[in-house]
Amino acid sequence: MLGESTVVATLAVNDINRAKEFYGATLGLKQMDENPGGVMYASGDGKLFVYQSQTAGSGQATCASWNVDDVQSVVDDLKGKGVSFEHYDNMPGVTLEGDLHVMGPSKSAWFKDPDGNILNVVSMGQ
C-alpha cells in the first residue's frame, strides 16, 4: 500500500522565512507551494516539506539525504554559499577525506540547516 506512494521528507524549522532562504536560495530547491502550514519544495523526483515548529532542530540524526553524482562538487558549491560541513570520526570503517566520509565506493557529506536539522549528500559508488 505505502510502497506505491511517494514519500515526502518533512522538516521542522524555527523561522519559515530563514528556511525559505536556505532551502530555496542556498540549496536551490524549487518552491512548489506555500500555505499557512509550511512550504513544499521539489527536489528531483522527491519532495521536501518545511514547517514552523518549536521543536525544530531537536533531532540528532539525518533528516533528509540527496543522492548525487558528484558529492565533492556539491560540497564545493555549498561551501561557496557559506554552508559548513560536519565531521564524524566515530563511524567504523569510514575514512574522512576533507569533508567527505568515504565508505568503500560511497562518499557522503553531512551539513546542518540554520535550525540544526542534519542533512546529507551521498554518492553510491563514485
C-alpha positions as CSV (number, residue, x, y, z in Angstrom):
1,M,0.0,0.0,0.0
2,L,2.5,2.7,1.1
3,G,5.1,1.2,-1.3
4,E,3.1,2.6,-4.2
5,S,3.0,6.2,-2.7
6,T,5.6,9.0,-2.8
7,V,7.3,9.7,0.5
8,V,7.9,13.3,1.5
9,A,10.7,14.4,3.8
10,T,9.3,16.7,6.5
11,L,11.5,19.2,8.5
12,A,10.6,21.5,11.4
13,V,12.2,24.9,11.4
14,N,12.1,27.9,13.8
15,D,11.8,30.6,11.2
16,I,10.0,29.9,7.9
17,N,11.5,32.9,6.1
18,R,15.0,32.0,7.1
19,A,14.2,28.4,6.0
20,K,12.9,29.6,2.6
21,E,16.2,31.5,2.0
22,F,18.3,28.4,2.9
23,Y,16.2,25.7,1.1
24,G,15.4,27.9,-1.9
25,A,18.4,30.1,-2.4
26,T,21.2,28.2,-0.8
27,L,20.2,24.6,-1.7
28,G,18.5,25.6,-4.9
29,L,15.2,23.7,-4.3
30,K,12.2,24.8,-6.3
31,Q,9.3,26.0,-4.2
32,M,6.1,24.3,-5.3
33,D,3.6,25.6,-2.8
34,E,3.3,27.7,0.3
35,N,0.4,27.7,2.7
36,P,-0.1,28.6,6.4
37,G,1.2,25.1,7.3
38,G,4.5,25.4,5.6
39,V,6.4,25.3,2.3
40,M,6.7,22.4,-0.2
41,Y,9.8,22.1,-2.3
42,A,10.5,19.9,-5.3
43,S,13.8,18.1,-5.4
44,G,14.4,15.6,-8.3
45,D,11.6,13.0,-8.0
46,G,11.1,13.8,-4.4
47,K,9.6,16.5,-2.2
48,L,10.6,18.3,1.0
49,F,8.0,19.9,3.3
50,V,9.3,22.6,5.7
51,Y,7.0,23.8,8.5
52,Q,7.5,26.1,11.6
53,S,7.7,24.4,15.0
54,Q,9.1,25.0,18.4
55,T,10.8,21.6,18.2
56,A,12.9,22.4,15.2
57,G,16.4,21.0,15.1
58,S,16.0,18.8,18.1
59,G,16.8,15.6,16.3
60,Q,20.2,14.1,16.4
61,A,20.0,12.0,13.2
62,T,20.0,12.6,9.5
63,C,16.6,14.1,8.4
64,A,17.0,14.1,4.7
65,S,19.5,12.9,2.1
66,W,20.2,13.7,-1.5
67,N,21.7,11.1,-3.8
68,V,24.0,13.0,-6.2
69,D,26.5,12.1,-8.9
70,D,29.4,14.1,-7.6
71,V,29.5,14.8,-3.8
72,Q,32.6,16.8,-3.9
73,S,31.1,19.3,-6.5
74,V,28.0,19.7,-4.3
75,V,30.2,20.2,-1.2
76,D,32.3,22.8,-3.0
77,D,29.2,24.6,-4.3
78,L,27.5,24.7,-0.9
79,K,30.7,25.8,0.9
80,G,30.8,28.7,-1.6
81,K,27.4,29.6,-0.2
82,G,28.5,29.5,3.4
83,V,27.5,26.0,4.3
84,S,29.7,24.3,6.9
85,F,30.1,20.5,6.9
86,E,30.1,18.1,9.8
87,H,32.9,15.6,10.5
88,Y,32.1,12.4,12.2
89,D,35.2,10.4,13.3
90,N,33.3,7.7,15.2
91,M,31.9,5.8,12.2
92,P,33.5,2.3,11.9
93,G,35.0,1.6,8.5
94,V,34.8,5.2,7.4
95,T,37.7,7.4,6.3
96,L,37.4,11.1,6.5
97,E,38.9,12.9,3.4
98,G,38.3,16.6,3.9
99,D,34.6,17.0,4.2
100,L,33.8,13.6,2.7
101,H,33.2,10.4,4.6
102,V,34.4,7.6,2.4
103,M,32.8,4.1,2.8
104,G,34.2,1.9,0.2
105,P,32.9,3.2,-3.2
106,S,30.4,5.5,-1.5
107,K,31.1,9.1,-0.4
108,S,28.9,11.2,2.0
109,A,28.9,14.6,3.5
110,W,26.7,16.0,6.3
111,F,25.7,19.6,7.0
112,K,23.0,21.3,9.1
113,D,20.3,23.8,8.1
114,P,20.0,27.0,10.2
115,D,17.9,25.2,12.8
116,G,20.3,22.3,13.3
117,N,18.5,19.7,11.1
118,I,21.1,17.3,9.9
119,L,21.1,16.9,6.1
120,N,23.2,14.6,3.8
121,V,24.5,14.3,0.3
122,V,25.8,10.9,-0.9
123,S,27.0,9.2,-4.0
124,M,26.8,5.4,-4.0
125,G,29.8,4.3,-5.9
126,Q,31.6,7.3,-7.2
